[in-house]
């Protein structure tokens, strides 16, 4: 249920201006990484405004979102934007969608949008996906999923599933989530992804501030959200994850771009 080829991407979540955003896109491409994904929002900015700029200054890099909050946008307008990006970039755009994290209600309110209960947001996302999938030519669809409802929806509709598990998720806990997805997907082919919170064991005050736990503790607890910075150890970990769960797509925030590139360069092969 997974593709064999490894992919590596950067989740870019801050852009004080267009120059810094496009410079970041060029750097990610120069590092040899595969994707640059915009958060929603990007430091208060609309990701669908910034993504085309990243595509315009690169030639190989795939651009996308990680992940758009479905409640922020009207479905038909989103479908038009997505189709436009897919066609204008020559297929270099990928759409990541989700129901929005619990704190996203405030942003939805500023946009005049309803932020319903989780079950209602999943149902609305399913309707959006049905609309997007009507197009004969559409971008690759990625869903962020953790709970049973989202795992069921992702198993049925997504091309890529990125596991929205908590920072402290262990391998044993990850087993249960992946098993649930497999059961829902049956034999359907899916690309499975993980978004890392860190590479290496250096403390991250920002992570500690927002999650209440820092990187050294996650390493000690053997969380699957941290990859070793040593290229050899990282390669072993990636091979184990692919063998155990089928994960072949790895993303991390832009602060670790150079470190990720070193790991990718040290891999014996991308496949």
Secondary structure, 3 states (H helix, E strand, C coil): CCCCCCEEEEEECCCCCHHHHHHHHHHHHHCCCCEEEECCCECCECHHHHHHHHHHCCCCCEEEECCEEHHHCCHHHHHHHHHHHHHHCCCCEEEEEECCCHHHHHHHHHCCCCCCCHHHHHHHHHHHHHHHCCCCCCCEEEEEECCHHHHHHHHHHCCEEEECCCCCCEHHHHHHHHHHHHHHHCCCCCEEEEECCEECCCCCHHHHHHHCCCHHHHHHCCECCEECCCHHHHHHHHHHHHHHHCEEEEEEEHHHHHHHHHHHHHCCCCC
